[in-house]
Amino acid sequence: MNVDAVILVGGRGTRLRPLTLSAPKPMLPTAGVPFLTHLIGRIREAGVGHVVLGTSYQAEVFESYFGDGSRFGVEIDYVVETEPLGTGGGIRNVASRLQGERALIFNGDVLSGVDLRALLARHEEARADVTLYLTKVSDPRAFGCVPTDPDGRVSAFLEKDPDPVTDQINAGTYVFERAVVESIPAGRPVSVERETFPGLLASGARIVGYVDLGYWRDLGRPSDFVAGSADLVRGIAPSPALPGPCGEALVLPGADVAPSARATGGSTVGAGCVVGPDAVLDGSVLFDGARVAAGATVRRSVVGFGAVVGEGAVIEDAVIGDRARIGARVELRAGVRVWPDVAVPDGGIRFSSDL
Ligand code: GTP
């Protein structure tokens, strides 16, 4: 197929801090493997064999994990932005590496089940310059709204509109004709959402929407990151790249889970983790080497690399940074983020702000 895949992975992932201090968002373990592995698997399944990664923040970690891509059944090229060029600038920056006449372009943090072959077919049949995958959400205010005419042509781009006219949003995956990629200004930051798309529309380019109401989630926020990982483990979000038998939980080789502990809700227990007797994990992600002591409860939360949750502690909707130590009986809830290496002493302490 005469199509390349481009994945934008250069963002700093600030909303997922502190997890993104040690790894870029697309490299965070999601259902046991770096998130990008799932996306690359879906690209390969769609018959696209050449992938270009547009990197910037912590650029080197992508190549050291994915190499030339052969282990993942694709050929991978890397293009590094020394200064982040934004989403549009990142697309322009890979132009010289494109081998085909069009490119499938992905935000590197979207989990979806969209049929990529059907998206490409829609683009070809509509003879579009750009085709956008669109989905619908109940509250579109935080997204880019993209209304379409009855024939499917995009009529406007309304970024983060407080009073949206449609529940149809930009799902972060596009097909671009190569000439359109080359028309983006080079060498300076460009936002594809705020500059390129409105500019193309104003200049009369043919921009088409492809609406798919199947699984879609942007993993940019901690609550979505844990939910997306759990959906992969439970088979609600499709992926050809799951590293082992899944279901209610995915326990990676080398993890030690006490027989009386319960891991449910699509939790992932990373390699080398230890989960003590009667501990409860529900819809959570334990990165490699994390430890959850006896009787502790971890719900809808991430426990970072090598972090420790003490006996009887309760962690709900929280993010525990790498190597942090949460004392016995501590309660953390409602969006609390604990920074790496922080130690929270034992005690029945309740926290509702970041540590
Ligand atoms: P936040 O800081 O939490 O908003 O995350 P982010 O930096 O990842 O930004 P956002 O979620 O808006 O980015 C969407 C996708 O574009 C992600 O996959 C990013 O890695 C990618 N991205 C964002 N900015 C750049 C950039 O300047 N260059 C490249 N190559 N990719 C980018």
Boltz pocket constraint, residues with backbone or C-beta under 6 A from the ligand:
constraints:
  - pocket:
      binder: B
      contacts: [[A, 7], [A, 8], [A, 9], [A, 10], [A, 11], [A, 12], [A, 13], [A, 14], [A, 15], [A, 16], [A, 25], [A, 26], [A, 54], [A, 55], [A, 56], [A, 81], [A, 83], [A, 84], [A, 85], [A, 86], [A, 87], [A, 90], [A, 106], [A, 107], [A, 108], [A, 109], [A, 220]]
      max_distance: 6.0
